[in-house]
Amino acid sequence: MKSLSFLFARLGKALVVVLGVVVINFLLIRMAPGDPASVLAGDAGSSDPAYVAQLRHEFGLDQPVYVQLATYLKGVVKLDLGFSYRERLPVLDLILDRLPATLLLMSCAFVFSVVLGVLLGVIASRARYAGKRPWLDSAIMSIALLIYATPQFWLALIAVIFFSLQLGWLPPFGMESVGAGLTGWAHVADVAAHLVLPTISLGCFFMAVYARLTRASMLEVLGMDFIKTARAKGVATGEIIRRHALRNALLPVVTFAGIQLGQLAGGAVLTETVFGWPGIGRLMFDALMQRDYQLMLGVFLMTSVMVVVFNLLTDLLYRLIDPRIGEH
């Protein structure tokens, strides 16, 4: 019963957050400069005011803002996110078509950053704790700081220039080889090759954060009394690290990882644009350039839902790691 109460409470808060995000995004988009009807009329080669007024009426832009908001909220409840001005397709269909590519990129970047970051943090803390190779701790933390301070777009461009253009090891753009007609495992290998550079570019920043956070958390746990007791009993350093320190040190890492998942969705916009990755980040960038308000709102809504779901899963995982949390 406590678990169900915990879950329902989190779901209730999540719905309130999503509703607030929908309303705020709608109002901010309507306050932004630029009229999609004028943009569409310009693309059609017509500046006739009657034609612009017709477009505004067709897309409901001539209605008061509160009427537009009420209409949009009714559509969201029915899973109708509207119609794209430019693509002439339902917004939900466009998003669902691009969503798998974004989820694939985010999942790979998340696993890459967490696994490598935690591993490097554990190695650095062990080197500092054992006192045998302090230079290794300094080297890992210096590299992590350098990666953290490097702009993401610069890292992505350098990766393309070095690994694709200079060495020719990896493809620079897209999700798959166009016109190759690959199937089965050959297609999987082709997508995996295209995925390497975007994953590294998107995950490196977060990997550096996890490395530094894991090291700090590990060193804090390693200084506690129960660790000193285990060491006094003759428990090996490796055993102390694996069985006693790591699980307790992972709690702040899990919390931070859940927050960072939302930032991954934002970072995917830049990464997908640089690498031509066909995800919702690239879709949002194109919608912004084209003043496609309905599509922008749909992408914002989907991104918000993803962030809320990620944080909900983080709360559940946190409770699983430390059941005492559910008692408060």
Number of C-alpha atoms within 10 A of each C-alpha: 6 9 12 9 11 15 14 12 11 17 15 10 13 19 13 11 14 18 17 12 16 21 16 12 17 22 14 9 15 16 9 10 8 12 16 21 22 20 18 20 18 13 11 9 9 14 14 12 11 10 15 20 15 15 19 17 13 11 17 14 18 14 12 9 14 10 13 17 17 12 13 20 18 13 13 16 9 9 10 16 23 20 20 21 21 17 12 9 13 16 22 18 14 19 20 13 13 17 19 14 19 21 16 14 24 22 16 18 25 23 14 18 25 23 14 19 27 23 17 23 29 26 19 27 27 23 17 18 18 11 11 10 13 15 13 16 21 14 12 19 19 14 12 24 16 12 18 16 11 13 11 19 16 12 18 21 16 14 19 23 14 14 15 16 14 10 10 12 11 19 21 25 20 18 21 20 15 8 6 9 9 14 10 7 9 11 15 12 14 18 16 15 17 20 25 16 24 27 24 20 25 29 27 24 23 25 28 28 23 28 29 23 19 28 25 17 22 24 19 14 19 22 12 11 10 13 18 13 11 15 14 9 9 9 13 10 14 11 12 17 21 11 10 16 22 18 14 17 22 18 18 14 21 18 15 16 22 21 16 19 23 20 13 22 21 14 19 26 20 19 25 25 20 19 22 15 26 19 25 29 27 22 21 21 17 15 21 13 8 17 23 22 22 23 29 24 22 25 24 19 21 19 18 20 19 17 23 23 17 18 22 18 14 19 20 18 16 21 17 12 15 13 11 10 11 15 9 4
